[in-house]
Amino acid sequence: MEGNKVLHYIQDVVENMPADWLKLTTHRLDIYNEQLAKTQFLDQFENLFRDSNTETSALNALPTAFDYIRLGHPLSSVLEWAIAKLNNLKPENVISFSSRTAPILAVLRKNLLDHKHTQIVYTGALPDAFDAEVLERVYGYKFDIKQVEKVEEVSEFNGSTIFVSQEDEIGKVDLNPNIDFFVQVHSQFGSILLVNGEQNERYISEIQHVRRRETIAMTPANCFAALQQLTGKASSDHEQRDVERNKTSVLASIRKITGTNTKPLVASSGLSMQYAIMMGLVHEALEKHNGKAIKFIVPPNCYGGTNDQARRVAACLDNVEVVDLLVDGDHDMVQSIDAVLDEIASQDAVPYIIAEIPTNPRVEVPNLVKLRDVLSKERKTAAGEVAIDPVFILDQTFCPNVQFACEDGILSTVRTISYVSGSKFPSGGKVTAGYCVANTKAEASLEKIEKHLRLCDNEATDLQMEILAEQLPSMNQRIADAYKNTRAYVNFIKEVLPAAKINFVSEELAQEGFTPSVFSLDLPTKGETYEEREAYKRALNLKLINLMIEEIPQESKYCVSYGQLKGCYWTIPATSTQGTTKEDDKDYIARVALSPDMDLELHKKVFLDFVEQI
């Protein structure tokens, strides 16, 4: 009876849901509370269910579920809630993935750190991407594999049992008490993980964190189709995508934009791409430099996802360590890299550098000639032998139009892999997909990177490719137009509030092609002590952002995103993009991202009102 009520309710929700649930990568961040993200959404959704309320206005008023699409969104939360209801589980015990292998890897990772054994039991076949030998050798995961005919055959096991079934009907599951984790693999949508038993609930936050950092939740489009299937409705997505044509178009656009001839790789998100790069390079180091330590050199205040992911990889592998690279403010990236590479060379270790250019959130660009020289310099080990040369892994999300990896580019003498988050300029905020390219010197690494992209089943979906095929051809023009708005706004702020410190590229750097449309704003402050000045500045940041959102709600958003097709986005990195960064390395400043299509004059007027209030 309850099951029928749930299915009828979901059917009405699917018919009446806000269009944004399907189309936005960042939903209703104006009412987003990170600490309460999923619970707040589902608590209020449960109230609507009790009242049988499926009015579009009521659904639209629900707060954001999780962050972006990676960790979850309204439709993934509704799908998980429905499946939980049908199986008498708590909603948090059901977790959806776009990847078919990631839920298995999430449990294996937790058990590796807990020194707990795992058996993977399956019917039919395991996902094609699952590579047991590589998972044991490169990731360090330990597990047994066993095939059975049906779920009833699974017996008690001293450790965790993951039961994997490939089926194109999702929903009800036979919750055998001998099974700890059920993974339902769907050929088109991804997978659903069900956590069985109170003793396994301590895994939930760890599994969700894998979804946040190394992969993504099931996409809105696929969640929508899964909900339709669950309620017995034929999928409304009858459109036949020309998958090969879209892929050919996307790869051609990426080659043209980056000036490269090597094979681009396209992932389900920027962090999915970065994870494949990291694990592919670890794999390569194990084969080429077996026994040597691997050092990932990472700025401690860079994007929180990058920082956190690097440390998560290091936590799993004894031979991998993260080394801090100081790049912002008083620290020069080139000098810091020089010193760090000297130290790693003396240890005869393998150096992999992950850096953002321009840096986030200070929007700084190093001297590229000096950077090339430092990265190209031959170094010696303590024993006097030639040290291993570095791979420069460049996050150029803020300036995807700069051809760092092209044949005759500034970094052509350095093994360079460049990647971009596609939720920014490449797609205009329409999908999370990301991509990477390598210059000729680093081309050999792409094979391993692609292997791990596939092993984690993190390649871009067909719909993501279709959207990139539509959006990439206009990307460089949108970047140019958004930069014009940003330069005009920065110049206006300098004029009306000269005491503010603005971090933005110089006119000279813009002439060289660095035309980001994001800047950071250090507002003037006052107070007797550092604490007083810091508290005043933080309060002023929020006052400015709130004023912008209140006065221009149709365009100004509180959001960490960048590169959207229209509007203006405001955030404070310390409380958003740097969420997992160490407190001392956080930036309590305002970060502003402008688009090519916005009412610039209105934004100037509201900023002037703000200045007059202080």
N, C-alpha and C positions, 0 to 999 in steps of 0.2 A: 504493500500500500504506500509506504513512505517512498519507495523507489519510484513508483508511478508519479507521485506528487513532484518529486525532484525532476524527473524527466519532462513533465509538462511545464514546470516552471522554467527550466533551462530552454525549452523550445520557445517560450515567449521572450525570454531574455535575448536569445539570438536574433529574434525578429525585431526587437525594439532597441537594441543596444546603440549607443552613440557611434557615429561613423569613425570618430577618432580612435576608438578601441582597435580598429583594424588598420589604421593608417599612420598613427603617430609613433615615433620611437621614444618620445618622452610625453607621457600623458599627465595632464593636470599637475604640473610641478608647482603651481601656485598653492596647492593644498597638500604638499608632500612633507611628511614627517618621517625622516629616514629610520628613526628608532622604532616606529610603529608601522613601517611600510606595509607588510602583508597582513598583519593581524588587524590593523585598522580598516583596511579595505574589506576583509572577509567578515569582521564583526558587523560592519554596517550592511554588507551584502546579506548576511544571515537575517538581519532585522527586516530587510525588504522581502526575503523569502517567507518569513513568518507572516508578513502582512500580504503576501501574494502580490506584491507591488513590482511591476516590470515596466513602469512608465519611463520613457527615455529621459525625462528630466531628473528623475530619481537616480537612475543609473549614472547619468552624467555628473551628478553631485558627489559620487563616491571618490574618495581620495586616491592618490596614486598607489598602485601595488608594486612594491619593489622599485628598482631603478632601471631605467632604460628598458630594453627588451632582454638584455643578457640575463639578469637575475630573475626576471619575471615581469608580468604586466597584467592588465585586467583579464584578458581572455585566458591566459595560462592559469591564473588564480581561479577563475570560474570553472575551468576544465578540471583542475585538481580537486576543487571543492565537490564537484558533481561525482567524480570517481570515488572520492573518499566516502561520500554519503551512501553510494551504492554498495560499498564494501564495509560499512560500519567502522571506518577509520577516521582519525582526526585529519582535517585538511592538510596540516603541515606534514603528514606522513606520506603524501602523494606529491611527487616532484616530476615535472615534465622536462624533456630535453629535446632540442633539435637534433642532437647527435644520437646515434644508435649504440655507440660504445661508451660514451662518457659516464653514464650512471654506473657501469661496471667498474670503470677506472676510478670513480669517486670512492667507492667502497674499498677497492684495493689500496688506494692511497692512505685512507684512514687506518686500515689494518696494518699497512707497512709501518706507520708511525707508532701504532699500538703493539707491534710485534705479535699480531694475532693471525692465525692461519685462515685461509679462505678456500672454499670449494665452489667452482662454477658448474652448475648442473644445467643442462639444456635439453630441449626437445627439438627435433628437426636438425637445425644447424645454428651455429653462432653467426653473428653478423659478419659479412665478408671482410670488413675492415679489421676485425679482431686478429691481432698477430701475437700469439702467446710468447713466442721466442723473443721478440723485440721488447715486449712488456717486462719480461723477466730480466733481460740483459741490460737494457738501457734505462728503464724506469725503476728497476729494482723490486718490482712487485712479485710476490710469491703466492702461488695458488695451484690447486688441482683442478682438472677438467673431467667431467663425467657426463655421458649422454644417457638419457632415460627415455622411455616411451611415453610416460605420462607423469603428472605431478605427484600422484599417490605413491610412486616408487621412491620418492626422496625420503631417506631415513635420517635419524639424528646424527649430528656431526659436531665434533669438538672444535668450534670456531664459527665462522660466518658462512652461511650457505646463500649463494645468489642463484636464483632460478631464472633462466632466460628463455623466453618463448617468442617466436616470430609469428605474429598473427595480424591480420588486417582488420580485426574487430577489437576495439578497446572497450574497457568497462569493467564487468564483473570478473572477479578472480577467486579461485579456490584457495583460500588462505591456509594452506598446510602449515601447522605450527612448527614443523621441522625446517621451514624456509624463513630466512631472515629478511631477504630482499627479493622482491619480484620485479623483473624487468620485462615489460611488454614492448617488443620491438615492432614498429609499424613501418612498412616498406616506404611509405611516402611522408608520413608526418614526423617521424623521429622515434621517441621512446617515452614510456611512463615508468617511473620507479615507485613501488609501493614498499614502505618500511613497515615490517610486520613485528608486533610485540613491543611492549614497553622497554625491554632491555636494549632495544636497538634505537630508541628515540634520541640517544646522545649522538648518533651519526648525522642527524638531520641538518644541523647548522653546517657541518663539515661538507656534506654533499651539496648543500646550497651554495657554499663558497666555491666549490669546484665549478658549479654552473656560472657563478659570477665572474670567475677569473680565467678559466681555461676553455670555456665553451659558451653556449647561450641556451636559454629556455626555448621550448618549442615556439616557433614564430607565431605571431598573431594570425596570419593567414591559415597556417596548419592547425592551430588551436580551434579556429572557427570551423574548419572542415571537420575536425574531430568531434566537436560539439554537435554539428549537424548529424554526423554518423551515429553518435551516441543516442540522439533523439529519434533516430529512424528516418531522418530526412536525407534525400539525395543531396550531395554537395552542390552548392550553387556555383562553384568555380568550374564551369564547363569549358572555359577558354583553353584552347590548346596552345601551349607556349611553344614557340620555335626555339627549343633549347640550344641547339647547335648554332643557329644564327645569332642568338643573343650572346652566347659564349664567344664566338668569333669576333663579334662587335666589341665586346668588353675588353678582350685581350688586345685587339688592335688599338682601341682608345688608350689603354694603359701604356702600351709601347710608344704611341705617339706623344702622350703627355710627358712621359719620363725620358724619352729619347733613347730607349734601350732596345736591344735586339734579342735579349734572353727571354725565357718563358715566364710570364707573370703568373703568380698564384693568387687565387681569390678565395677568401675564407668567410665564415659566417659572421665574424666580427673582427675588429682590430686586435683584441686580446687573443682571440682564437688564432689569428695569424702570428702574433708574437710568440704564443706558446709553441706553435709548430716550428718557428725559427729557433727558439731556444732548445727544444728537444732534438731537432734535426742537427744542430751544431754539437750538442752533447754526444749524440750518436757518432757524428763524424770524428770528434775528438777521441772517442773510445777506440775507433778503428785506426786513426792516423797517429795518435799520441797516447797509446795505451799506457796506463799507470801514472800519467801526469795529471796534476791538479788542474781543474777548470775554474777560471775566475770570470764571473760576470761583473763588469764594472758599471755601476748604475748611480746616477745622481740621487741623493737621498730625498730631495724635494720634488722630483719629477712626478708625473701623473701617478696617482696612488695605485692604479691597477697595474702599471708597469712595475712599480716598486714592490708591491705585494707579491705579484706573480714570480718575480725573480727570486725573492726570498722563499717562496713556497717550493720552487724547484730545488733550491739549495738544501732545504730542510729534508728532502727525500733522498738525497744522494751524498754519500760521504766525500766524494772527490770534487764536489761543486761548492764554491763559496762566492758570496756577494761582497764586492769591494766598493766602498763609497767613492763617488766622484763628485767633487765640489765644483759647481759650474756657474752659480748665479751671484749677483751682487759684487762683493769684494773678491770673489774667486773667479779666475780666468779659466775657461774650459781647456784651452790649449796647454797651459802650464800644469793644470791638474792631471791631464792625460799623460803628459810627458813624465811626470813624477811617478804616477801609478804604473805606467808601462815599464819604467826602469826597474821598479820594485818587483813586478811580476816576472820580468825577464831574468832577474837575478835568481828567482826561484825555479826557473825553467818550467813555468806553468803556461797554460793555454789562455790567452786573453781575448775575451769577447766584450766589446763596449756597447752599451745601449744608451743612446743620447737623443734628446729632442733638439731639433733646430727648426725654427726658433725655439728657445726654451719656454717652458710653461711653469709659472704664469708671467715670468718677467720679460718674455718676448725678446730675448737677447740672441744675437748671432755672432759666433766667434769669427776671428780672422781666418778665412778658409784656406788661404795659402799656408799660413803657419800651422793650421790644423792638418793639412795634407802632409806637410814636412814632418811633423811630429809622428803621425801615424805611419809614414813611410820609412822612418829612420830605422836603420839596422841596429839592433841591440844585442848585447852579449849576456850569456848566463854567467853565474858565478864561476863556472868551470872554464869560461872563455870561449864557449861555443856560440854559434849564431842562434839567437832566441827565436821562438815561434812568433811570426808576425800576427798582428791583431786582425779580427774581423770587426768592422765598424757597422753596428746595427742602428740604423737611423730612423727614428720616428719623425716623419716630416708632415704630420697631420695639419699643422698650422700653415704650411706652404707646400701643398702637393704639386704645385706648378713648377717648382724649381727642379732642374734636371741634374740632381746630384749623381745619379748612376749612369749617365750617358757615356758613350764611347770615349769622347774627348773631354769629359767633365773634369772638374777640379779634383775629384777623388778617384780618378781612373787608375792611379798607381796603388790604390788601397783596396783591399777586399771589402766591398761595401754592399750591404743589403739594406734597402730602403723599404719602409712600409707605411701605410696610411690607414686611418680609421675611416671606413666608408660612410659612417653615419654623419660625417661632417660634409665637406664640400662634394666628394664624389657623388653622393646620392641626394644632397640637399636636405638631409635629415629624414629621408624616407625609409631607409633600411640601415641595419647595423654592419653590413658586410665590409670587410677590409681586404687590402691586397698588398702584395710585396713584389719587388723586382730586385734583381742583382746586377751589378756591373759584370763585365767579362771576367774580371779577376776573381769574382766570387761565384761565378756560374756553377762551378762543380758542387757547391753546397746545396743548390736548389733540389737536387734529386732526394737528398735526405729530408729536407724541409717538407717537400711534397709528400714523402712517405708518412711523416708524422701528422701532417694535415689530414691525410686519409685515415690513418690509424685511429685518430681521435674523432673521425667522421665529422670534421669541422669545415668541409668545403661549403662555399656559398650555395644556398638553395636556388632552385630554378627561378622562383619569383624574385629573389634578390638580384640575380643576374639580369632578369628582364628590366628591373628598375635601374640598375647601373647602366644597362645598354641605352636607356632613355636619357639618363642624366649626365653621364660622363662627357659626351660631345660638347656640352655647353659649360663645362666646369671652369675652364680658364677664363671665359668671359665673365662668369659670375664672380670669380675671385677678383678680377680687375674692377668690376663695378662695386663690390663690397668694400674693397680697399679705398676707393674714392670717398665713399661715405665715412669710413673710419678716419681717414686723414682729415677730412673736414671737421669731424666731431672732435678729434684730438686737438686740432688747432683752435677750435672754439673754446674748449675747456681751458686751454693754456691762456687764452685771452681773458676769460671771465673769472678764472680762479687760478692765478699764477702761482699761488702757494702750494698747489697740489703737485705731487710727483707722479709723472706719467711714464710708464714703461711701454715704449713702442719703437718700431724700427725707424731709423733715420731716413731722411730723404735720399741720402747716398745709397743706403742698402736697398731702398725701394727701386732705385735706378738699376741695381744689379738683379732685380727680379724678386726680391723678398717683399711681397705685398700681402701680409696677413691682414685679417679684418678683426683682430682681437687686440685689446690693450689692457694693461692693468693700471689701476688708479689708487695711489696712496694719498688719501685725503689729509689736509692739514689738521693738526691736532693741538691740544693744549693740556696743561696739567703740571703739577710740581714734580711728580715722580714718573718713572717709566711706566709703572702699572696704571697710573692715572691717565697718562697720555694714550696708552694702548687701549684702555677701556673706552675712552672718549672716541678714539678713531673707529673702533669696532661698532659702537653705537651709531656713529655717523654713516658708516658703510650701509648699515641696515636701513637707516632713515632715507638715504638716497635711493636704494633699491626699491623700498616699499613705495616711495613717492612715484617713481617711474611706473611701477606696475599699477598703482591706483589711478594715475592720471592717463596712462596709455595702455589700458588692459588688452586692447585688440592687437598690440604689437610687442610691448615689453613683457618679458617673461622672466621668472626666476628659474634659471635652468643652466646646467653646465655645458650645454651643447654649443655648437659652432658650425657655421657653414650652411645654416638653414636657408630656404628659398626666400623667406621674408621675415621681418620683425627684428627685434633686438633682445639679446639674452644677457642676463646679469647673474653673477654668482660670486661667492667668496671661496676661493680654492681650499682654504683650510677646513671648511666644513662640507666640501663637496668632492672635487677631484682628488684632494689630498687626504681623503677620509682615513686611510690606513697608514699615512705617513707619520713618522715620529713627531711629537708635539713641537720640539725645538726647531724642526725643519719646515713647519707649516707657514703659509703666507696668509695673514689676515688682512687682505686687501680686496678691493672690488675688481673683478674681471669682467670686461664688457666685450661682447661679440656682436658685430653688426652684419646685416645682410645686404644684398644688392637692392632689395625692394622694401623700403621703409620710409616713414615720414620723418626725415631728418630735421626739418625745421621745428616740428612739434617736440622732438627730443631735445633740441637746443633750448626751446622755450621752457620746458619743465626743468631742465638742469639749471637754467638761470633763476627760476623760482627757488630751487634748492639753495643756490648760492646766497640769495637774498635772505633766506631763513637762518643762515648760519653767520 
